[in-house]
Amino acid sequence: MSFIPRIAKAFPGMSFTNDEIRRYGRHLIMPEVTLEGQQKLKAARVIVVGTGGLGAPILAYLAAAGVGHIGVVDFDTVDLSNLHRQIIHKTGNVGKLKTRSAVEMMQEINPVIDIKTYDTSLRSDNALDLLRDYDIVIDGTDNFPTRYLVNDACALLDKPNVYGSIFRFEGQATVFWASRGPCYRCLHPEPPEPGTVPSCAEGGVLGVLPGVIGTIQATEAVKLIIGQGDPLIGRLLLFDALKMKFREMRLRKDPACPLCGPKATIKELIDYEFFCGVAPAQKKAVHLDEIDVEEVKAALDAGKIPSEIDLLDIREPFEAKIAQIPGSRLISLAEFSQRMHELDSAREIWLYCKDGARSAKAWKLLHDAGFRKIKNVAGGIDAWSEDIDPNTPRY
């Protein structure tokens, strides 16, 4: 039997060509799969949210396995910095929509499957409609608002949510299915404070790590479809690439969960940007004072940096070795609180990082300490490279 009710029975009327028999031959001779299991794979409908590091191996292996109907959701374009881990994209596709780039590779792997693309972000106003017609949802995203959105939509639709996440050398995977086990909110009832958990763009990720976790997610999806093995429902698989160790943590349903508990209060999708503390209205409440890189260039040309203005690079020292804005000095965010006494509150202080996110945290630390002549450089050194000096390396 399959774990998915709609494909719980075999499809005797679903035939395969001789080429398909040849293609899936190594599946067909496995007693856990056979022709019946391959028919279930062909009938299955799986949607993958995100075509990045996790989505790349997931989509490639679902296509190769013969999952008959695959949905692909992403709004982003391929960037050169993606290619060390997002192996479904090619150098020649830089600048192209990730959905189109992914489909090119998937069709090269398996031209006989049906692929539907959704060139949009997953939002509260479209999630239920996008996910409704699929049997399994696979979460390949990298931000908390979308993770909560995918989780809640899956719970409301009674869909399994094959979850994975990665950071630096560590990853984790599980299957959230609210009607059969815990959901994401049972593990994380509340999102972390904004800025306390760095993204992969801020903290980095080992290029091969998403290959490990994404492949586990694809494996779980195939198991759910063919009805074999013990899926990761109620179990969180943790992987440490540095130690090359897996360990497992049991997950239990939270009886107080507002989504899947007996007294659930969440009956519809909410504003997840606001819920996770990253809504525009909350950003404005901080009164972050920003300048653009053109103003930094003008101050440099006028000789005001560093004579009148302190331009602070709050990235890590190993990042500063890659590139720096001229005239700046390094005080990393990790040591910022201990070194604020070195700064003169009477002088103009401008802060930058890679993209403006970490420097915004430093700006708030200074503001809370009583500094007022402070500005955050919007877009950070990325914007400097893009708009001012293209010879500045981007990473």
C-alpha positions as CSV (number, residue, x, y, z in Angstrom):
1,M,0.0,0.0,0.0
2,S,1.0,3.6,-0.5
3,F,1.1,6.1,2.3
4,I,-0.8,8.5,-0.1
5,P,-4.5,7.7,-0.2
6,R,-5.1,8.8,-3.8
7,I,-2.4,6.4,-5.1
8,A,-2.9,3.6,-2.5
9,K,-3.9,1.2,-5.2
10,A,-2.0,0.0,-8.2
11,F,-2.8,1.4,-11.7
12,P,-3.1,-1.7,-13.9
13,G,-4.3,0.4,-16.8
14,M,-1.2,2.6,-16.7
15,S,1.2,1.2,-19.3
16,F,4.9,1.8,-19.9
17,T,6.7,2.0,-23.2
18,N,9.6,-0.3,-23.9
19,D,11.9,2.7,-23.4
20,E,10.3,3.4,-20.0
21,I,10.7,-0.3,-19.0
22,R,14.4,0.0,-19.9
23,R,14.7,3.4,-18.1
24,Y,13.2,2.1,-14.8
25,G,14.5,-1.4,-15.0
26,R,16.6,-1.2,-11.8
27,H,13.4,-0.2,-10.0
28,L,11.2,-2.8,-11.5
29,I,13.4,-5.7,-10.3
30,M,13.3,-4.5,-6.7
31,P,10.7,-6.4,-4.7
32,E,9.9,-3.2,-2.8
33,V,9.1,-1.3,-6.0
34,T,8.2,-3.6,-9.0
35,L,5.9,-2.5,-11.8
36,E,3.2,-1.6,-9.3
37,G,5.5,0.8,-7.4
38,Q,6.6,2.4,-10.6
39,Q,3.0,2.9,-11.6
40,K,2.5,4.7,-8.4
41,L,5.5,6.9,-9.1
42,K,4.1,7.7,-12.5
43,A,0.7,8.6,-11.1
44,A,2.1,10.7,-8.3
45,R,1.9,14.5,-8.1
46,V,4.7,16.2,-6.2
47,I,5.4,19.9,-5.8
48,V,8.7,21.3,-4.8
49,V,8.9,24.8,-3.3
50,G,12.3,26.3,-4.2
51,T,14.9,25.3,-6.8
52,G,18.0,26.2,-4.8
53,G,20.5,24.0,-3.0
54,L,17.8,21.6,-1.7
55,G,15.5,21.8,-4.6
56,A,18.3,21.0,-7.1
57,P,18.9,17.3,-6.0
58,I,15.2,16.9,-5.1
59,L,14.0,17.8,-8.6
60,A,16.8,15.9,-10.4
61,Y,16.1,12.7,-8.5
62,L,12.3,13.0,-8.7
63,A,12.6,13.3,-12.4
64,A,15.0,10.4,-12.7
65,A,12.8,8.2,-10.5
66,G,9.9,8.7,-12.9
67,V,7.5,10.8,-10.7
68,G,4.9,11.6,-13.3
69,H,3.8,15.1,-12.4
70,I,6.2,17.6,-10.7
71,G,5.4,21.1,-9.8
72,V,8.2,23.6,-9.5
73,V,7.8,26.9,-7.5
74,D,10.4,29.7,-7.6
75,F,10.5,33.4,-8.5
76,D,14.2,33.9,-8.5
77,T,16.8,33.9,-11.3
78,V,20.1,31.9,-11.5
79,D,23.1,33.8,-10.0
80,L,26.7,32.8,-10.3
81,S,26.9,32.4,-6.5
82,N,24.3,29.7,-6.7
83,L,26.3,27.3,-8.8
84,H,28.6,25.8,-6.1
85,R,25.6,24.0,-4.6
86,Q,22.6,24.3,-6.9
87,I,23.7,21.6,-9.3
88,I,20.6,21.6,-11.4
89,H,21.6,25.0,-12.9
90,K,24.4,25.6,-15.4
91,T,26.7,28.6,-15.9
92,G,25.0,29.3,-19.3
93,N,21.7,29.8,-17.4
94,V,22.9,32.7,-15.2
95,G,20.2,35.3,-15.3
96,K,17.5,32.9,-16.4
97,L,14.5,32.1,-14.3
98,K,15.4,29.2,-12.0
99,T,12.2,27.4,-12.8
100,R,13.1,27.4,-16.5
101,S,16.7,26.4,-15.8
102,A,15.6,23.5,-13.6
103,V,13.1,22.2,-16.1
104,E,15.8,22.2,-18.8
105,M,17.9,19.8,-16.8
106,M,14.9,17.7,-15.6
107,Q,13.8,17.2,-19.2
108,E,17.3,16.2,-20.2
109,I,17.2,13.6,-17.4
110,N,13.7,12.4,-18.2
111,P,11.6,13.7,-21.1
112,V,8.6,11.6,-20.5
113,I,7.4,13.3,-17.2
114,D,5.0,16.2,-16.9
115,I,6.5,19.3,-15.3
116,K,4.5,22.5,-14.4
117,T,6.3,25.7,-13.3
118,Y,5.0,28.5,-11.1
119,D,7.2,31.6,-11.5
120,T,6.1,33.2,-8.3
121,S,6.8,33.3,-4.6
122,L,4.6,31.2,-2.4
123,R,2.3,33.5,-0.5
124,S,-0.7,33.3,1.8
125,D,-3.0,34.3,-1.1
126,N,-1.8,31.6,-3.5
127,A,-0.4,28.7,-1.4
128,L,-3.6,26.7,-1.0
129,D,-4.4,26.9,-4.7
130,L,-0.9,26.0,-5.8
131,L,-0.5,23.0,-3.4
132,R,-4.0,21.6,-3.4
133,D,-3.7,19.3,-6.4
134,Y,-0.5,17.7,-5.4
135,D,0.0,14.6,-3.2
136,I,3.2,15.6,-1.6
137,V,4.8,19.0,-0.9
138,I,8.6,19.2,-0.5
139,D,10.0,22.3,1.2
140,G,13.3,23.4,-0.3
141,T,13.1,27.0,1.1
142,D,15.6,28.9,3.3
143,N,13.5,31.4,5.2
144,F,11.2,31.1,8.2
145,P,8.1,32.9,6.8
146,T,7.9,30.4,3.9
147,R,8.6,27.4,6.1
148,Y,5.7,28.3,8.4
149,L,3.5,29.0,5.3
150,V,4.3,25.6,3.7
151,N,3.7,23.9,7.1
152,D,0.4,25.6,7.7
153,A,-0.9,25.1,4.1
154,C,0.0,21.4,4.3
155,A,-1.8,21.0,7.6
156,L,-4.9,22.7,6.3
157,L,-4.8,20.6,3.1
158,D,-3.8,17.4,4.9
159,K,-0.6,17.0,2.8
160,P,2.7,15.5,3.9
161,N,5.4,18.2,4.1
162,V,8.9,16.8,3.4
163,Y,11.1,19.2,5.2
164,G,14.9,19.9,5.0
165,S,17.2,22.7,6.1
166,I,20.9,23.4,5.9
167,F,23.5,25.7,7.4
168,R,27.3,25.6,7.0
169,F,28.2,21.9,7.7
170,E,24.9,20.9,9.3
171,G,21.5,19.8,7.9
172,Q,18.3,18.2,9.0
173,A,15.3,16.5,7.5
174,T,11.9,15.1,8.5
175,V,8.3,14.6,7.3
176,F,5.7,16.8,8.9
177,W,2.2,15.5,8.4
178,A,-0.3,17.0,10.9
179,S,-2.9,14.3,10.6
180,R,-0.3,11.5,11.3
181,G,2.3,13.2,13.4
182,P,3.8,16.5,14.5
183,C,3.9,19.6,12.3
184,Y,6.6,22.3,12.1
185,R,4.9,24.3,14.7
186,C,5.2,21.4,17.2
187,L,9.0,21.7,16.8
188,H,9.1,25.5,16.6
189,P,6.0,27.1,18.1
190,E,7.5,30.5,17.6
191,P,9.9,31.8,15.0
192,P,13.3,33.0,16.2
193,E,13.9,36.7,16.8
194,P,14.7,38.4,13.5
195,G,18.5,38.4,12.8
196,T,19.3,35.7,15.4
197,V,19.6,32.9,12.9
198,P,21.8,33.8,9.9
199,S,20.8,32.7,6.5
200,C,23.1,30.7,4.2
201,A,23.8,33.9,2.3
202,E,25.1,35.4,5.6
203,G,26.7,32.3,7.2
204,G,27.6,30.2,4.2
205,V,26.9,26.6,3.4
206,L,29.2,23.7,2.3
207,G,28.4,23.1,-1.4
208,V,27.8,19.4,-1.1
209,L,25.6,19.6,2.0
210,P,22.3,20.3,0.3
211,G,23.0,17.4,-2.0
212,V,23.0,15.1,1.1
213,I,19.8,16.6,2.7
214,G,18.0,17.1,-0.6
215,T,18.6,13.5,-1.6
216,I,17.2,12.4,1.8
217,Q,14.1,14.5,1.1
218,A,13.7,13.0,-2.4
219,T,14.1,9.5,-0.8
220,E,11.3,10.2,1.7
221,A,9.0,11.4,-1.1
222,V,9.6,8.2,-3.1
223,K,9.0,6.1,0.0
224,L,5.7,7.8,0.7
225,I,4.6,7.2,-2.8
226,I,5.4,3.5,-3.1
227,G,4.4,2.8,0.5
228,Q,7.7,1.2,1.6
229,G,9.9,1.7,4.7
230,D,9.5,3.9,7.7
231,P,9.1,7.5,6.8
232,L,10.6,10.3,8.9
233,I,7.2,11.2,10.5
234,G,7.9,12.0,14.1
235,R,11.7,11.7,13.6
236,L,14.1,14.5,12.9
237,L,17.3,13.3,11.2
238,L,20.3,15.5,12.0
239,F,23.5,15.4,9.9
240,D,26.9,16.9,10.8
241,A,29.2,16.8,7.8
242,L,32.3,17.8,9.7
243,K,32.0,14.7,12.0
244,M,30.3,12.7,9.3
245,K,27.6,11.6,11.7
246,F,23.9,11.2,11.7
247,R,21.7,11.2,14.8
248,E,18.0,11.1,15.3
249,M,15.7,13.1,17.6
250,R,12.1,12.0,18.3
251,L,9.4,14.5,17.6
252,R,6.1,14.5,19.3
253,K,2.9,16.3,18.6
254,D,2.4,19.3,20.8
255,P,-1.1,19.0,22.5
256,A,-1.1,22.8,22.7
257,C,-0.2,23.3,19.0
258,P,-2.5,26.0,17.6
259,L,-2.4,24.3,14.2
260,C,-2.6,20.6,14.7
261,G,-3.5,20.2,18.4
262,P,-7.0,19.2,19.6
263,K,-7.9,22.9,20.3
264,A,-6.4,24.3,17.2
265,T,-7.0,28.0,16.6
266,I,-5.3,28.4,13.2
267,K,-8.0,27.8,10.6
268,E,-6.6,29.8,7.7
269,L,-3.3,31.2,6.4
270,I,-1.9,34.3,8.1
271,D,0.6,37.1,7.4
272,Y,3.9,35.1,7.8
273,E,6.2,38.0,7.2
274,F,4.6,39.8,10.1
275,F,4.5,36.6,12.2
276,C,8.2,36.1,11.8
277,G,8.9,39.8,12.5
278,V,10.2,40.8,9.1
279,A,7.1,42.7,7.8
280,P,7.8,46.1,6.3
281,A,5.8,47.8,9.0
282,Q,8.0,46.4,11.7
283,K,11.1,47.4,9.8
284,K,9.9,51.0,9.6
285,A,9.2,50.9,13.4
286,V,13.0,50.6,14.0
287,H,13.6,53.9,12.1
288,L,16.7,52.5,10.3
289,D,18.5,55.4,8.7
290,E,20.0,54.2,5.4
291,I,22.1,55.6,2.7
292,D,23.0,54.1,-0.7
293,V,26.4,53.3,-2.1
294,E,26.3,56.3,-4.4
295,E,26.5,58.5,-1.3
296,V,29.4,56.4,0.0
297,K,31.2,56.9,-3.3
298,A,30.6,60.7,-3.2
299,A,32.0,60.9,0.4
300,L,35.0,59.0,-0.7
301,D,35.6,61.2,-3.7
302,A,35.2,64.3,-1.5
303,G,37.8,62.9,1.0
304,K,35.4,62.7,3.9
305,I,36.1,59.0,4.5
306,P,37.9,58.4,6.8
307,S,38.8,62.0,7.8
308,E,35.2,63.0,8.8
309,I,33.2,59.8,8.5
310,D,34.0,56.4,10.0
311,L,33.1,53.7,7.4
312,L,32.8,50.4,9.3
313,D,32.9,47.0,7.8
314,I,31.1,44.6,10.2
315,R,31.7,41.4,8.3
316,E,34.0,38.6,9.4
317,P,37.8,39.0,8.8
318,F,37.8,36.2,6.3
319,E,35.1,38.1,4.3
320,A,37.1,41.3,4.4
321,K,40.0,39.4,2.7
322,I,37.8,38.8,-0.3
323,A,36.9,42.5,-0.8
324,Q,36.4,45.8,1.1
325,I,35.1,49.2,0.3
326,P,38.1,51.6,0.2
327,G,38.6,53.7,3.4
328,S,36.7,51.3,5.7
329,R,37.9,49.6,8.8
330,L,36.8,46.2,10.2
331,I,34.9,45.6,13.4
332,S,33.0,42.3,13.0
333,L,29.5,42.0,14.3
334,A,30.7,39.2,16.6
335,E,32.9,41.6,18.5
336,F,30.9,44.8,17.9
337,S,29.3,45.1,21.4
338,Q,32.8,44.8,23.0
339,R,34.4,47.4,20.7
340,M,31.8,50.1,20.6
341,H,33.8,52.1,23.1
342,E,36.4,52.6,20.4
343,L,33.9,54.7,18.4
344,D,33.4,58.4,18.7
345,S,29.6,59.2,18.9
346,A,30.4,62.8,17.8
347,R,31.5,61.6,14.3
348,E,29.4,60.3,11.5
349,I,29.5,56.4,11.5
350,W,28.4,54.5,8.4
351,L,28.1,50.7,8.5
352,Y,28.1,48.1,5.8
353,C,28.2,44.3,5.5
354,K,27.6,41.9,2.5
355,D,24.0,42.9,1.8
356,G,23.0,45.3,4.6
357,A,21.3,42.8,7.0
358,R,24.1,42.4,9.5
359,S,25.1,46.1,9.4
360,A,21.5,46.9,10.3
361,K,21.9,44.9,13.5
362,A,25.1,46.8,14.3
363,W,23.2,50.0,13.6
364,K,20.6,49.1,16.2
365,L,23.3,48.2,18.7
366,L,24.7,51.7,18.3
367,H,21.3,53.3,18.4
368,D,20.4,51.6,21.6
369,A,23.7,52.7,23.1
370,G,22.9,56.4,22.4
371,F,24.7,56.9,19.0
372,R,22.7,59.1,16.7
373,K,25.0,60.0,13.8
374,I,24.8,56.5,12.3
375,K,23.7,55.2,8.9
376,N,23.4,51.8,7.3
377,V,24.7,51.3,3.8
378,A,21.8,49.7,1.9
379,G,22.8,46.6,-0.1
380,G,26.3,46.5,1.5
381,I,29.3,45.5,-0.6
382,D,27.1,43.6,-3.0
383,A,25.5,46.9,-4.0
384,W,28.9,48.6,-4.2
385,S,30.1,45.9,-6.6
386,E,26.9,46.1,-8.7
387,D,26.5,49.9,-8.9
388,I,29.9,51.4,-8.2
389,D,32.9,49.1,-8.8
390,P,32.2,45.9,-10.8
391,N,35.8,44.9,-10.2
392,T,34.9,44.3,-6.5
393,P,34.4,40.5,-6.2
394,R,31.0,39.3,-5.2
395,Y,30.6,36.1,-3.2
